[in-house]
C-alpha cells in the first residue's frame, strides 16, 4: 500500500466543518471517502466562496480528495442504495444533531445488519447522551459552553472567541482520531463498534489541565493580559508595528540571556533576578520591555533572540504564513491541481509518515460528480441506476 488507509471506504454524511474535516484527514491518508448529499440537502459550504465563479477555499479545504454522490435518505430507494453501499464500506460517518439519524432509521443496529464490520461514527454537538443530546451547535456556542471564551480576550473587553473556527477543527481532529482507533481495534479483534465524539467534549479535552486545575482549586482561571503575564511568556510590539512572542520556560534559566540581547543588564540583577520577584513588579518590567522593543523591527528582534537559541517567534498573519519557508519545506502548505491542471495553494497534512505519506489527490468534488461511478462500482447496472432515479433515490433536482 502507498498510503495507510488505502483500501478503506468511508461513507460521509456530514456538513460544515467538524464532520467534513474529520474525513478529509482520512482521505489525505488514502481512504476512499464518499460524500453523500442530495438535491434537497447539499453541503451548505458549497455556497461559501470569495466571489461568484471562483473556487471556495472553505469547501475545497474541507472536502478535498473525496468523491460526491447524490442520495436522498428520506426515500425508500435512497436508503436501499445506502445499505448496498454499506456492504462494502468500513466507516459510516455523520455530524447530525442527536436524534436525526434515529428519525431517518439509519441506526448503528441497522447498518450492522447490512455489514457487521461497519464503524458507525457520530460527531455531535454536545455528546451522545445527557440533557443537551438532541440540541445542535456551531463553532462559537461550543467555544462558549466549553470554557474557551472564559480565558480569551482581555479583562476589560470581556470574553472573545478564537479568530478561526477552533471548536469545529479540534472536534474534527478528535473525530478522525477516534475513527482510526476503531478501525485499529477492528483489525486486531474483528469487532466493530459505534464511535461518539462531540464539539463540547473536544473543547474540554484541549483545556484538560486548566479545567482539572479549576476543579481541584475551586477557582476559575480567568483571563490574563499583556500587563499581567510573565515577561518571558508574553507578546510584544516592535518598532515597525509588528508583533512577536516570547515563550520561554523555565523563566529564570533564560532570563540573563534575554536581558543581554535586550541591552538591559540591570534586569538580570536583584530585585528582578527571579521570576517571583519580577512578578511582584510586573507592570514595571513589562513597561521597560515595551519601550526597548520599540527601538528595532520585529524581524531584527526575532533574529537577535534566535541567534542565542531563545524561544521567540514572529506573530505571523495568514499572508505571511503563505510565504513561510518552514511551512513549505515540511509540506504543511502544498499545491493541489484542479481538473484543468491549475494548482491551488492549500494547507496540507501535519502528519508525516516516512513509508506511507499523506497525499492530497484532488480538489473537492463537484456536486454529485461521482454518483454513477460509485453505483456502478457497487454492482448496479445503468438500467438499475435509471430505475432508482425514477424512484427518487437521488431526490428531485431543482427546477
C-alpha positions in Angstrom: 0.0 0.0 0.0 1.2 3.5 -0.8 -0.9 5.1 2.0 -2.0 3.7 5.4 -5.8 4.0 4.8 -5.8 2.8 1.1 -8.4 0.2 0.6 -10.7 1.6 3.3 -14.0 3.2 2.3 -15.8 5.9 4.3 -19.4 6.9 3.7 -19.6 10.6 4.8 -22.9 12.1 5.6 -21.5 15.3 7.2 -21.7 19.1 6.5 -20.0 22.3 7.6 -16.6 21.7 9.3 -16.5 19.4 12.3 -17.7 16.4 10.3 -16.2 17.1 6.9 -12.6 17.9 8.0 -12.5 14.6 10.1 -13.0 12.6 6.9 -10.7 14.9 4.8 -7.9 13.8 7.1 -8.7 10.2 6.3 -8.8 11.0 2.6 -5.3 12.5 2.9 -4.1 9.2 4.1 -5.7 7.2 1.2 -9.2 6.4 2.3 -11.9 6.4 -0.3 -14.3 9.0 1.2 -17.7 9.1 -0.5 -19.5 12.3 0.4 -23.3 11.8 0.5 -25.6 14.8 -0.5 -29.0 15.3 -2.1 -30.6 17.9 -4.2 -32.6 19.0 -1.2 -29.7 18.9 1.2 -26.3 19.9 -0.3 -23.5 20.8 2.0 -24.1 24.5 2.8 -20.3 25.0 2.5 -20.6 24.8 -1.3 -22.0 28.3 -1.3 -19.3 29.9 0.7 -16.8 31.4 -1.8 -15.0 34.7 -2.4 -17.0 35.7 -5.5 -19.3 34.1 -7.9 -17.5 31.8 -10.3 -14.4 31.4 -8.1 -13.5 28.2 -6.1 -14.5 28.2 -2.5 -11.4 27.8 -0.2 -13.8 26.9 2.6 -15.3 23.9 0.7 -12.2 22.7 -1.0 -10.1 22.7 2.2 -12.8 20.7 4.0 -13.7 18.2 1.2 -10.6 17.7 -0.9 -9.8 14.2 -2.1 -13.4 13.0 -1.7 -16.0 11.7 -4.2 -19.5 13.1 -4.2 -22.8 11.2 -4.7 -26.4 12.2 -4.6 -28.6 10.1 -2.3 -31.9 11.1 -0.7 -32.1 9.2 2.6 -35.7 10.3 3.1 -36.8 7.9 0.3 -37.0 4.1 0.4 -34.9 3.9 -2.8 -32.2 6.2 -1.3 -31.9 4.0 1.8 -31.9 0.9 -0.3 -28.8 2.3 -2.1 -27.2 3.3 1.2 -27.4 -0.2 2.6 -26.0 -1.6 -0.6 -23.0 0.8 -0.2 -22.6 -0.1 3.4 -21.9 -3.7 2.5 -18.5 -2.7 1.1 -17.8 0.2 3.5 -15.6 0.4 6.6 -17.0 3.6 8.2 -20.2 5.4 8.2 -19.7 9.0 9.5 -22.2 11.8 10.2 -22.3 15.0 12.3 -26.1 15.4 12.5 -27.6 16.6 15.8 -28.7 13.9 18.2 -31.8 12.0 17.1 -31.7 12.9 13.4 -30.3 9.6 12.3 -32.7 7.7 14.5 -35.6 9.5 12.9 -34.2 8.5 9.5 -33.9 5.0 10.6 -30.2 5.0 9.8 -29.1 3.4 13.1 -26.0 1.5 14.1 -28.0 -1.6 14.5 -29.5 -1.4 11.0 -26.1 -0.7 9.5 -24.6 -3.6 11.3 -27.3 -5.9 9.9 -26.0 -4.9 6.5 -22.3 -5.1 7.4 -21.2 -6.3 10.9 -17.8 -4.8 10.3 -19.0 -1.2 9.8 -17.7 1.5 12.2 -20.6 4.0 12.9 -19.2 7.4 13.7 -21.3 10.2 15.3 -19.8 13.7 15.7 -22.4 15.6 17.6 -22.6 18.9 19.3 -22.9 18.0 23.0 -22.3 14.2 23.3 -24.2 11.0 22.8 -26.4 11.4 26.0 -27.4 13.9 28.6 -30.0 16.8 28.5 -28.4 18.5 25.5 -28.1 15.4 23.4 -30.7 16.5 20.8 -29.5 20.1 20.6 -27.4 21.4 17.8 -24.5 23.8 17.8 -22.0 25.6 15.7 -18.4 26.6 16.5 -19.0 29.6 18.7 -21.5 28.2 21.1 -19.2 25.3 21.7 -16.3 27.7 22.4 -18.6 29.4 24.9 -20.0 26.5 26.8 -16.7 24.6 26.6 -14.9 27.3 28.6 -12.6 28.5 25.9 -14.0 32.0 25.7 -13.7 32.4 29.5 -9.9 32.6 29.2 -9.6 34.5 26.0 -9.8 38.2 25.3 -8.7 41.0 27.7 -10.1 41.6 31.2 -11.9 44.8 30.2 -13.3 43.8 26.8 -14.8 40.5 28.0 -14.9 37.0 26.5 -13.5 36.7 23.0 -13.8 33.6 20.7 -10.8 32.4 18.7 -10.3 34.2 15.4 -10.9 30.9 13.5 -13.4 28.0 13.9 -11.3 26.4 16.6 -14.0 24.2 18.1 -15.0 22.8 14.7 -11.5 21.8 13.8 -10.5 20.4 17.2 -13.7 18.4 17.0 -12.7 17.1 13.6 -9.3 16.1 14.9 -10.8 14.2 17.7 -13.4 12.6 15.4 -10.8 11.5 12.9 -8.5 10.1 15.6 -11.5 8.1 17.0 -12.4 6.5 13.7 -8.9 5.3 13.2 -8.8 3.9 16.7 -12.0 2.0 16.0 -10.6 0.7 12.7 -7.4 -0.4 14.5 -9.4 -2.3 17.2 -11.5 -4.0 14.4 -8.4 -5.1 12.6 -6.9 -6.6 15.8 -10.1 -8.3 17.1 -12.7 -8.3 14.3 -15.1 -6.3 16.5 -16.8 -3.2 15.0 -18.3 -0.5 17.2 -20.0 2.9 17.4 -17.9 6.0 17.9 -19.2 9.1 19.6 -17.4 12.4 19.7 -18.6 16.0 20.1 -17.7 19.6 19.9 -18.2 20.0 23.6 -16.1 17.1 24.6 -13.3 18.2 22.3 -13.3 21.7 23.9 -12.9 20.2 27.3 -10.1 17.9 26.4 -7.9 20.6 24.8 -8.2 22.5 28.1 -7.7 19.5 30.2 -5.2 20.7 32.8 -6.8 24.1 33.1 -10.3 22.6 33.8 -8.8 20.0 36.1 -6.9 22.7 38.0 -10.1 24.7 38.4 -11.9 21.6 39.8 -9.1 20.9 42.2 -8.8 24.5 43.4 -12.4 25.6 43.2 -11.4 28.8 41.3 -11.7 29.6 37.6 -8.6 30.6 35.8 -9.9 33.8 34.2 -8.3 36.0 31.5 -4.8 37.3 31.6 -3.4 40.5 29.8 -0.2 41.8 28.4 0.4 43.6 31.7 -0.3 40.6 33.9 1.6 37.8 32.0 5.2 37.0 32.9 7.8 38.8 30.9 9.1 35.6 29.3 5.6 34.4 28.4 4.2 37.4 26.6 3.7 39.1 23.3 5.4 42.4 22.3 5.1 45.1 19.6 8.3 46.1 17.8 9.1 49.5 16.4 7.7 48.6 12.9 4.3 47.8 14.5 4.6 44.1 14.0 4.3 41.6 16.9 6.4 38.7 18.2 6.0 36.2 21.0 8.4 35.1 23.8 7.5 31.7 25.2 10.4 30.6 27.4 10.2 28.1 30.3 11.6 27.8 32.9 11.9 31.6 33.0 14.9 32.0 35.3 17.1 29.8 33.2 16.8 32.0 30.2 16.3 35.4 31.8 20.0 36.5 31.8 20.3 35.8 28.0 17.2 37.8 27.3 18.4 40.7 29.3 21.7 40.7 27.4 20.0 40.7 24.0 17.7 43.5 25.1 20.6 45.6 26.4 19.0 45.7 29.9 21.7 44.0 32.1 20.2 45.7 35.2 17.0 43.5 34.9 19.2 40.4 35.4 20.1 41.6 38.9 18.1 42.0 42.1 15.3 42.9 42.5 14.5 41.4 39.1 16.6 38.3 39.1 13.9 35.7 39.9 10.6 35.1 38.2 8.8 35.6 41.5 10.5 38.9 42.2 9.7 40.1 38.6 6.0 39.2 39.0 5.8 41.5 42.1 7.0 44.3 39.8 5.4 43.0 36.6 3.9 46.3 35.3 7.2 48.0 35.7 9.1 45.2 34.0 6.7 44.9 31.1 6.8 48.7 30.6 10.6 48.6 30.3 10.5 45.8 27.8 7.8 47.5 25.7 9.9 50.6 25.5 13.1 48.9 24.4 11.3 46.8 21.8 10.3 50.0 20.0 13.9 50.5 19.0 14.1 47.8 16.4 11.8 46.0 13.9 10.1 42.7 14.7 12.4 40.7 12.4 15.5 42.3 13.9 14.4 41.3 17.4 13.5 37.8 16.4 16.8 37.3 14.6 18.7 38.6 17.6 16.9 36.3 20.1 17.0 33.2 17.9 20.8 33.7 17.4 21.0 32.9 21.1 18.7 30.0 20.8 16.0 31.8 22.7 12.3 30.8 22.3 11.0 33.7 20.3 8.9 33.7 17.1 7.2 36.3 15.0 3.4 36.5 15.2 2.6 35.9 11.5 -0.6 36.7 9.8 -2.1 34.3 7.2 -0.5 36.0 4.2 2.9 35.9 5.9 2.4 32.2 6.6 1.8 31.7 2.9 5.4 32.9 2.3 6.9 31.0 5.2 9.7 28.7 4.0 9.3 26.5 7.1 5.7 25.7 6.1 6.5 24.8 2.5 9.6 22.8 3.5 7.5 20.4 5.6 4.6 20.2 3.2 2.4 22.0 5.7 1.5 24.1 2.7 1.1 22.3 -0.7 -0.2 23.0 -4.2 -3.2 20.9 -5.4 -4.1 20.7 -9.1 -7.7 21.2 -10.2 -9.3 19.3 -13.1 -7.8 21.8 -15.6 -4.3 21.4 -14.1 -4.2 24.8 -12.4 -2.5 24.5 -9.0 -4.0 26.0 -5.9 -2.1 26.5 -2.6 -3.7 24.8 0.3 -2.9 23.7 3.9 -1.6 20.1 3.7 -1.4 17.3 6.3 0.6 17.9 9.5 1.3 14.2 9.8 4.4 12.8 8.1 4.9 9.1 7.8 8.2 8.0 6.3 6.8 4.9 4.4 3.2 5.9 3.8 3.0 9.6 3.4 -0.2 11.7 3.2 -1.2 12.9 -0.3 -4.0 15.2 -1.5 -5.2 13.5 -4.6 -7.6 16.1 -5.9 -9.7 19.2 -5.1 -13.2 18.8 -3.6 -15.7 17.1 -5.9 -18.4 18.8 -7.9 -22.0 18.3 -6.6 -22.9 14.6 -7.3 -19.9 14.2 -9.6 -19.4 10.5 -8.8 -22.9 9.2 -8.3 -23.0 6.9 -11.3 -19.3 5.9 -10.9 -19.9 4.8 -7.3 -23.1 2.9 -8.0 -21.5 1.1 -10.9 -18.7 0.0 -8.6 -21.3 -1.2 -6.2 -22.7 -3.6 -8.9 -25.7 -1.6 -10.2 -26.3 -1.5 -14.0 -27.1 1.6 -15.9 -30.7 0.4 -16.2 -30.9 -0.1 -12.4 -29.5 3.4 -11.8 -32.2 4.9 -14.1 -34.8 2.9 -12.2 -33.5 4.2 -8.9 -33.5 7.7 -10.3 -37.2 7.3 -11.2 -37.9 6.1 -7.7 -36.4 9.3 -6.2 -33.2 7.7 -4.8 -31.3 10.9 -5.5 -34.0 13.4 -4.8 -35.8 15.7 -7.2 -33.5 18.2 -9.0 -34.4 21.8 -8.5 -36.5 23.5 -11.3 
